[in-house]
Amino acid sequence: MAPERFRRISIAHDLTLHQRQIIEEVRRKALDELEREKEGEDEGASSEGNYRIIVVGQQTMKPRAVKVPLRN
């Protein structure tokens, strides 16, 4: 059982179901595009590294995906 100070805390989504679906679609499209870019690279070419896809503008109706390189 949780301590008394945590019993009145509730957690809720800050996005509607429709907003979450749009964000998932934007992220899926960005991941598909990234996979196509990786497939298009030559075998001998040096890879630029791994990327993280971040969806910005989640509270708006026009979210977009940003490709951020991961540091080594």
Steps between C-alpha positions, in 0.01 A plus 500: 500500500622849416593754766225744597658794314470313166143371535334812363722530191353405164670486162317586178593541135548859392415407139171385356473164329489673160817700578683183607397327176630791292831497690537124449438543127756782470759296688431186294542696175829648624630155599403359159682788328808439714498131407480589129797736543703225666411252224605755237851543643787324325655205680844666494383838622554592862180508701411828669383314808176437681216747530218568741167614361334769710152632422472872576182707508301224664240739639434649155314341213818507287766300686823427315781252545857609561794265440763547773837320472602302807839571647758225525 
